[in-house]
Amino acid sequence: MIAEVLSNKRVSDQYYEIELRCPELIDEVKPGQFLMLKVREGYEPYLRRPFSFYGIKFLEDQPSFEILYKVVGSGTRMMAEMKGGEKIDVVAPLGNGFSLPLDISTAIIVAGGIGLAPLLFLAEDINKNRKDEVEIIFLYGGQGKEDIIDINRIKYASSEVRICTEDGSMGDRMVVTEMLEGYLKEKGMGKYDRRSIGIFSCGPKAMLRIVSSIAKKYDIPCRVSLESYMACGFGACLGCVVKVLQEKGTDIAYERVCKEGPVFDSERIVWDE
């Protein structure tokens, strides 16, 4: 598919939001799914780049979607120079996104850094479709204030928002996993049952491992969106496999982040690998 750049703006020191128009794609996208983007024609960079969908807009009969990205290498540096009107080759939508149980009443969202992208999309989707049914608790952390963006947008989509940074430059001085456990202790989990609450998280693997252990400790279902390097995005190259437990039992299997994921039940992931 060919998408057109509508805007490409810098929102923090290293973070950018790019808005793309590709009308035939819009209605199919679910929070947690991703796309593979060819930064430019030619062989440099050779591989497409994977990005989570950050949101969907429907303004003035012009549907569009957003990508949040952080400039960390040559490909994203090229992306930061893109202008409105340019065309980009994308493959999408890919992967399996978040699913929300019908009987859930509280969604605790735990975002770390660039992991904000699929989770804010999820919060907005819940807010749009089940606003009066689901309470959204949004816990968001980063290394410093430059990693914390779109606060007003998060607040609009959430029932409660808590911010933390490792250096204390914004919000509480702690990591977001500490904030998660503190929140659960504060609220007292006796008021909840497994059917009415869920944790949804995305961020660095080390963070997700701790989120998973906390969820297990409090017996709360947890779904995580894994970040991974990818070459193809649709399961052919086997470059993004992750070790998991079989759905039933303790047998080990390997599943592809791009195909079976990127969203997994956290208890299935073998985190110590």
N, C-alpha and C positions, 0 to 999 in steps of 0.2 A: 504494500500500500504506500501511496505517496501522501505525506502530510505537509501542510503549509505552516510555516512559522508565523504566528500572529504577534507574539511579543516574546522578549527574552530579557528579563530584568534581574539585576543583582539585588538580593534581599538582605545579605549580610556579608561579612568579610570574604567568605569563600562559597557562599550558597547562592544559587540562582534558581529562578523559576522560569521555565519556558512553556508557553502556551501554543498548542498545535491544533490545527483544524483538519479533521479527517472524518467527515460525517458518517460514512458507512460503518465506522468502528464503534461509535458512541454507545448505542443501546446494548452492546454485548459485554461491556466492561464491568467487572465486579471488583470491589476492594480487595487488594492482595494480589491481583493479577499484575502482569508486567508486559513490557514490550522490549523488543530488540531493535536498536536504532543504529543505522549506518551513518556515522558522523559526516562523511563526505565521500564523493566518488574517488575511485582509485584504490591503491593498496596501502595507504597510510592514513589512519590506522587500519589494519587488515580486518580485524574482527569487529562485529557489531557490539554495542554496549547495552547491557540490560538495565532497565529503569522501571521502578514501580510507578503505577498511575497515582498521581497526587490528588486528582479531583476531576470532576466533569462540570462544565458550564453550559447553560442554555440561555444565551443572551441575544436578543434581537434576531431570533431565528437562525443563529449561527452557532451550532453546537461545537464545542471544542474540549480538549482535555489538557491537563497540566502535568508536568514532570518537575520534580524537585531534584536538583543535583548539586554536588559539591565538587569544586575544581580541585582535582588531586593528581591529574596526569595529562598527557598530551591530548587524549580524546576529549576530556571535559574542558580543557583550555580552548580547543577548537569550537566546542559547543558555545562557550561563553562569548564568542565573537559572531555568532549567528545573528542575522537581522530579519526583521519582519519581511515577509514575502518570499524568503528562501524556501526551497522544497527539501524534504528529508524522507528517505526510504525507511519505513518501519515494518516490522512483522509483529502482529498483535491481533487479539489479546492472547497471552500465553499463560500457562500454569493454572493452578487451582487457588482460588482466593479464600477469604474468610467466609464461614457460614455461621449464622447466629441462630441458636435453638429458639423455637417458638415460645418456650416457657421461661426464657431468661428475663429477669427484671433489672439486673445490675450488670453493666459491662465495665470492667476495670481495664483501661487501656494504658499500657506501659511503653513509652517511646523513648528511645535513646538516639540522639543525633539525627542522622539522615533517615533512621528508622521511622521518623515522623510521617513520611510520605504515605505509605499504605494505611497507617492508623488514623490519620486525620480524614482521609477518604472514607474509611470505615465509620468513623464517628459521624460524619456528615450524612452518610447513607442511612445510618440508624436514625439520626435526627429527622431525616426526610420521611422515612417510611414507618418508623415506630416511635415517634416522638413522645407520645403519652404513655408508652408501655415500658420503656427502658431508660433507666438512669445511667448516664455516662460519666464515669469518674476518670479524668484524664491526668495521668502522671507523666511528666515530661522532663527529661534531664539531658545535660550536655556537659562538656568540659568547662565551658565558660559562656558568658552572655552572647558571644558571637555565634554559638551553636543553637540559640533559642530564637525561633522565628515564628511569625504568624500567630502571635498570642491572641489577638482579637478574634481571628478566625476560629481558633481552638475554643475560646470561651463561648462563642456563639453556638458552636455545635455540641457543647458539653454541659452537664449539670454542675460539675465541680472540676476545677483545674488546679493542680499543684505543680510548681516549678522548682527544680533544683539544679545546681551546678557544682562541679567538683571544686572549683576555686572560690565559690561563694560570691561571684560577681553578679548573680541574679538568683533570686529565690533562696531556698535553704541551701546551706553548704553540706552536701552529701551526694552520694550516687543514687540513681533512681531506684535501684533495688532496695536500698535502705528505706527510701520513701515508701515503696510498696509494702514492705513488712511493717513499717510504722503505721501505715494507714490501716492495715488489716488488724493490728493489735488495738489501735485506737477505736475502731468501729466494733470490735468484738464479733467474731465470726459465728457466734451462736445464733444470731438473728438470721443467718442465711442457711440455705441448703444447696447441695450440688446442682440441683435443677434450676435454681433461680439466679445463679451468679457465674460469671466466666471472666477469665483473664485473657487479654489479647495483647501480644507484644511483638516488637521488631526492634532490632538494634544489633550491636556486636555480639558475636557468639558467646563470649565470656559473660556478658550481661544476660543473655537468654538462658544460659545454663543456670544462673542463680535464680532468675525468675521462675524457671521450671521447678527448682528445688523448693522455693517458697510456696508455689502453688500446690506441690505435692504435700508439703508440711501441713497446709491448711485444708487439704482435700478439696481444692477448687479446680475445675476443668480449665485447662490452659491451651491456647492455640498460639503458635509462634510462626512468624514469617522469617525464613532463613535468608541471609544474604550470602551470595556465592559468586565466584567467577564462572562465567559461562562462555562457551564458544559458539554453540548453535541456538540454544534456547528452546528446542523442541524435543530433546531426548535422544538424539542420534549419536552425539559424540561421547556421552558418558563422562563428561569432564566435571560434573557437579554432583556426583553421587554422595550420599550421606548414609551412614550406618544407622539402621533403625531396628526396633523389635517388631516382629510380626504382629499383626493385629490381635492374634490370640496366641498366648504362650510366650516363651522367652527365646525362641529361635531368632537368629540374626538375619537380616536381609539388607540389601542396598537399594535405595530409591533415589530417583533424580530430583534435585531441587527444582529444576525447570519444568518437569512433567508431573510427577506425583505431588510436588510442592508448588510454590515455595512455602505454603502454609501447612504445618503439621501439628498434630496433637503432641504437646511437649513431652509427654510420658513415653512416647515411642522413640524419641531421639536418644542415641547412645552418646551422651555428652562428653565422656572421658576420652574419646578418641582424638 
